[in-house]
């Protein structure tokens, strides 16, 4: 079983506060990390959570506003100073590649590793060994994307007693069946489904970035285990949320409820709110299984039990 952990590096919007940095989360699983957005100060938070700089890494940027991207070049430079050699994949709107190249040249930053740049687009934007990341268009004031990390299905539970009853000897043939392959014994073909339960779903973690709620995102995030959603404003500032292409905490909760997600986490709070308790109450009145993120919060995402 693979441990999947979501860590909040920064949970403010536009400007940092005394207790909140600029937007960034990290999903750690199986010795690698998937970062979504990289606001100023993200690399310092990585040190605080004890995440090594030579892990297999992919960095996804939701859109090109400074609060979501200004920590990226510093992180890449620090990785290089640590003599990183592994390639880093960056997924972002295409203009980011030009900004990185120009800024790195201006500041005389050379890297010890290759950067693979994948322009953001609707559909699958990254594929790992046993998961993929898909993107959908968000509704914001600039080109913006929401991301969904989806693990592939896991094999169903193997039942040794069924294999023994069919006369299949323990060992190589059992292993083939557990890997989803047919076996032939004494002229009879045995299918994996005869000795195994149906495949089990993988876990899903969604990240909205900056956005208004939409039917597209409701479908995109359907039944995800954990959804991290833009909650910049309280309902009392709903007009500001609409004008600035953000969401209120209550709107995030309404989307989570309609999408049938497991848990909602509010983030990207406006610095105008010294205490986000009001936003949390507004969301929980609609979707009780809601948390308000804080910098350093770690959440483990369990496998579904059924």
Phi and psi in degrees as a GROMACS rama.xvg file:
@    title "Ramachandran Plot"
@    xaxis  label "Phi"
@    yaxis  label "Psi"
@TYPE xy
-100.509  127.573  UNK-2
-76.932  133.596  UNK-3
-123.53  121.002  UNK-4
-130.093  132.039  UNK-5
-106.378  125.678  UNK-6
-122.42  130.772  UNK-7
-95.0265  113.334  UNK-8
-88.0938  -35.0406  UNK-9
-149.703  137.873  UNK-10
-131.919  9.20693  UNK-11
-91.8115  176.173  UNK-12
-129.652  141.308  UNK-13
69.7162  -55.7799  UNK-14
-132.026  147.14  UNK-15
-74.1644  160.773  UNK-16
-122.896  -178.09  UNK-17
-60.777  -31.2674  UNK-18
-112.907  -5.40741  UNK-19
-132.974  130.729  UNK-20
-91.3481  -177.91  UNK-21
-80.2361  161.894  UNK-22
-59.7492  130.845  UNK-23
-173.805  137.705  UNK-24
-129.846  157.343  UNK-25
-127.282  133.594  UNK-26
-105.978  114.823  UNK-27
-101.894  131.188  UNK-28
-158.039  133.385  UNK-29
52.9892  42.2136  UNK-30
78.9652  12.7731  UNK-31
-134.683  165.797  UNK-32
-132.058  143.99  UNK-33
-113.886  114.142  UNK-34
-99.7315  136.439  UNK-35
-120.063  112.286  UNK-36
68.059  154.009  UNK-37
-147.627  71.1898  UNK-38
-68.8807  166.393  UNK-39
-51.4747  133.313  UNK-40
90.9426  -1.59537  UNK-41
-62.1318  -38.6731  UNK-42
-66.371  -34.0973  UNK-43
-64.4148  -39.1765  UNK-44
-65.709  -34.1089  UNK-45
-60.488  -40.9121  UNK-46
-62.9148  -39.367  UNK-47
-66.6061  -31.7795  UNK-48
-90.9772  -0.490985  UNK-49
75.5369  35.0967  UNK-50
-95.683  120.192  UNK-51
-65.9963  155.033  UNK-52
-93.6003  1.63667  UNK-53
-112.655  16.1189  UNK-54
-69.4992  158.437  UNK-55
-60.8356  129.969  UNK-56
-141.952  140.901  UNK-57
-131.844  137.134  UNK-58
-120.12  123.595  UNK-59
-114.485  126.543  UNK-60
-107.684  128.326  UNK-61
-75.6335  -37.9653  UNK-62
-166.467  168.315  UNK-63
-100.363  66.3208  UNK-64
-111.393  143.249  UNK-65
-54.8034  -37.3799  UNK-66
-66.6442  -15.0914  UNK-67
-102.397  -5.13463  UNK-68
-138.047  -12.1797  UNK-69
-70.3043  -12.0204  UNK-70
-87.0391  -5.62128  UNK-71
-69.7218  -49.7146  UNK-72
-63.9925  -39.0779  UNK-73
-62.2092  -39.267  UNK-74
-63.6514  -44.7652  UNK-75
-63.2159  -40.0586  UNK-76
-63.82  -42.8126  UNK-77
-65.3413  -39.568  UNK-78
-57.7454  -40.5316  UNK-79
-68.1457  -42.014  UNK-80
-62.6575  -26.8457  UNK-81
-84.4493  8.82  UNK-82
62.9988  38.1227  UNK-83
-63.1619  142.187  UNK-84
-121.144  -19.3079  UNK-85
-69.9646  143.03  UNK-86
-63.7037  145.42  UNK-87
-114.114  131.492  UNK-88
-97.8885  130.779  UNK-89
-118.526  128.144  UNK-90
-114.231  122.666  UNK-91
-165.43  163.098  UNK-92
-52.6897  144.316  UNK-93
-58.5813  -30.3557  UNK-94
-64.867  -19.146  UNK-95
-63.1046  -34.6133  UNK-96
-59.6335  -43.0528  UNK-97
-65.0548  -41.971  UNK-98
-63.1208  -45.0782  UNK-99
-61.1172  -45.5549  UNK-100
-63.1801  -47.5349  UNK-101
-64.7258  -45.388  UNK-102
-67.4615  -41.2125  UNK-103
-62.5149  -40.1607  UNK-104
-66.9758  -41.9773  UNK-105
-62.3473  -38.9384  UNK-106
-95.1094  7.32871  UNK-107
56.3383  44.9956  UNK-108
-97.4651  117.357  UNK-109
-108.973  144.183  UNK-110
-108.903  148.142  UNK-111
-91.7736  6.10547  UNK-112
-142.971  164.479  UNK-113
-85.6628  145.298  UNK-114
-111.994  121.287  UNK-115
-96.4073  121.911  UNK-116
-106.68  122.258  UNK-117
-113.224  113.344  UNK-118
-61.5982  138.876  UNK-119
-63.7915  144.184  UNK-120
-161.802  162.202  UNK-121
-69.2359  131.458  UNK-122
118.006  -162.395  UNK-123
-74.922  124.537  UNK-124
-112.842  -13.043  UNK-125
-156.825  142.585  UNK-126
-131.37  118.334  UNK-127
-93.1419  -170.3  UNK-128
-63.7999  -41.1862  UNK-129
-137.393  27.9989  UNK-130
-157.915  168.86  UNK-131
-139.486  162.234  UNK-132
-119.942  126.264  UNK-133
-109.453  156.506  UNK-134
-124.658  147.788  UNK-135
-132.351  154.46  UNK-136
-71.628  132.234  UNK-137
-94.4853  168.474  UNK-138
-110.114  100.708  UNK-139
-141.237  -178.088  UNK-140
-77.751  -11.858  UNK-141
-134.221  174.051  UNK-142
-55.5215  124.228  UNK-143
-146.663  152.538  UNK-144
-134.925  147.596  UNK-145
-105.013  152.959  UNK-146
-125.934  150.381  UNK-147
-136.905  116.765  UNK-148
-88.4166  123.765  UNK-149
-124.22  120.612  UNK-150
-76.3267  148.637  UNK-151
-71.3206  161.041  UNK-152
-59.2766  146.58  UNK-153
-98.7528  149.813  UNK-154
-58.7695  151.089  UNK-155
-69.5854  172.088  UNK-156
-68.0931  132.38  UNK-157
-86.5315  135.466  UNK-158
-111.535  99.6328  UNK-159
-56.8181  -36.3271  UNK-160
-63.7529  -32.3199  UNK-161
-69.228  -41.7536  UNK-162
-62.6332  -42.5117  UNK-163
-64.7728  -39.4131  UNK-164
-63.4981  -27.2797  UNK-165
-88.384  0.438082  UNK-166
79.4291  20.7264  UNK-167
-88.9179  119.871  UNK-168
-72.1619  145.694  UNK-169
-62.8478  145.444  UNK-170
128.869  -133.194  UNK-171
-58.9307  -40.0269  UNK-172
-69.2648  -36.491  UNK-173
-61.1916  -43.4839  UNK-174
-61.8949  -41.031  UNK-175
-61.4405  -44.3662  UNK-176
-62.7217  -41.6478  UNK-177
-66.427  -21.3761  UNK-178
-95.0978  13.6355  UNK-179
82.1149  18.4389  UNK-180
-110.038  144.482  UNK-181
-69.706  154.571  UNK-182
-130.308  152.679  UNK-183
-119.151  128.601  UNK-184
-137.495  119.523  UNK-185
53.8665  42.6039  UNK-186
81.3177  -1.35164  UNK-187
-109.553  134.233  UNK-188
-94.1199  129.973  UNK-189
-112.018  126.512  UNK-190
-89.414  148.532  UNK-191
-54.5474  -34.9372  UNK-192
-64.4852  -16.4406  UNK-193
-75.3991  -21.1665  UNK-194
-124.424  1.99731  UNK-195
-133.234  151.177  UNK-196
-72.7274  167.236  UNK-197
-60.5125  156.819  UNK-198
-55.7713  147.517  UNK-199
-100.975  140.206  UNK-200
-67.7265  145.985  UNK-201
-79.0975  178.113  UNK-202
-92.6576  155.91  UNK-203
-129.592  132.337  UNK-204
-125.042  123.637  UNK-205
-107.707  146.133  UNK-206
-136.556  118.182  UNK-207
-80.5675  -28.7633  UNK-208
64.009  -159.971  UNK-209
-85.4134  126.118  UNK-210
-167.628  158.6  UNK-211
-84.9712  154.825  UNK-212
-66.7019  152.3  UNK-213
-155.654  159.677  UNK-214
-62.9392  -35.3972  UNK-215
-58.9064  -45.6841  UNK-216
-72.5821  -31.8016  UNK-217
-59.9701  -44.7219  UNK-218
-69.1483  -40.4127  UNK-219
-61.7451  -40.6954  UNK-220
-93.8886  10.5825  UNK-221
-54.385  126.772  UNK-222
60.8893  25.2072  UNK-223
-75.711  151.206  UNK-224
-70.6841  -39.5316  UNK-225
-138.982  127.798  UNK-226
-120.828  122.793  UNK-227
-102.378  116.882  UNK-228
-131.207  143.132  UNK-229
-50.4592  120.66  UNK-230
-136.414  52.57  UNK-231
-62.6876  -36.3655  UNK-232
-124.549  157.231  UNK-233
-80.762  162.194  UNK-234
-60.371  -28.9384  UNK-235
-67.2715  -17.914  UNK-236
-111.096  31.9938  UNK-237
-60.0371  -35.0036  UNK-238
-63.6702  -40.0654  UNK-239
-63.1817  -41.2228  UNK-240
-59.6729  -43.1688  UNK-241
-65.2817  -47.325  UNK-242
-63.9776  -36.7531  UNK-243
-97.9833  7.19228  UNK-244
60.7549  47.5152  UNK-245
-122.958  -175.855  UNK-246
-121.726  155.372  UNK-247
-89.182  164.322  UNK-248
-61.7051  -38.5718  UNK-249
-66.7252  -39.1578  UNK-250
-63.8615  -38.8008  UNK-251
-60.3878  -41.6722  UNK-252
-67.5455  -39.4342  UNK-253
-61.8563  -41.8432  UNK-254
-64.983  -43.8751  UNK-255
-60.1885  -41.4381  UNK-256
-64.4711  -46.321  UNK-257
-66.6134  -33.8553  UNK-258
-79.5435  -12.1575  UNK-259
68.2404  38.7662  UNK-260
-78.213  163.593  UNK-261
-77.6738  -48.746  UNK-262
-144.949  142.346  UNK-263
-110.559  136.58  UNK-264
-123.215  121.738  UNK-265
-81.3439  142.902  UNK-266
-156.109  -177.67  UNK-267
63.6896  50.8403  UNK-268
-79.3053  137.449  UNK-269
-62.7964  141.043  UNK-270
-67.1366  -10.1803  UNK-271
-67.7952  -20.4393  UNK-272
-98.9091  109.684  UNK-273
-70.148  -30.9987  UNK-274
-129.756  126.171  UNK-275
-91.9433  12.1502  UNK-276
-57.3946  -37.5433  UNK-277
-63.4053  -42.5335  UNK-278
-64.0541  -39.3181  UNK-279
-64.5112  -42.0445  UNK-280
-63.6476  -40.9455  UNK-281
-61.2531  -41.6405  UNK-282
-70.4026  -44.1369  UNK-283
-66.8644  -23.3153  UNK-284
-65.6441  -19.9035  UNK-285
-105.219  -43.634  UNK-286
-135.091  95.268  UNK-287
-59.1289  -33.3069  UNK-288
-83.3161  65.5977  UNK-289
-125.547  139.862  UNK-290
-120.995  153.13  UNK-291
-100.902  121.386  UNK-292
-68.4158  152.274  UNK-293
-136.016  156.302  UNK-294
-60.2355  130.547  UNK-295
92.4825  -7.53089  UNK-296
-62.3819  133.274  UNK-297
-119.182  130.273  UNK-298
-128.066  123.131  UNK-299
-88.5886  134.208  UNK-300
-101.333  110.781  UNK-301
-79.6611  162.652  UNK-302
-70.0203  150.839  UNK-303
-65.9473  142.692  UNK-304
-83.6867  -14.0416  UNK-305
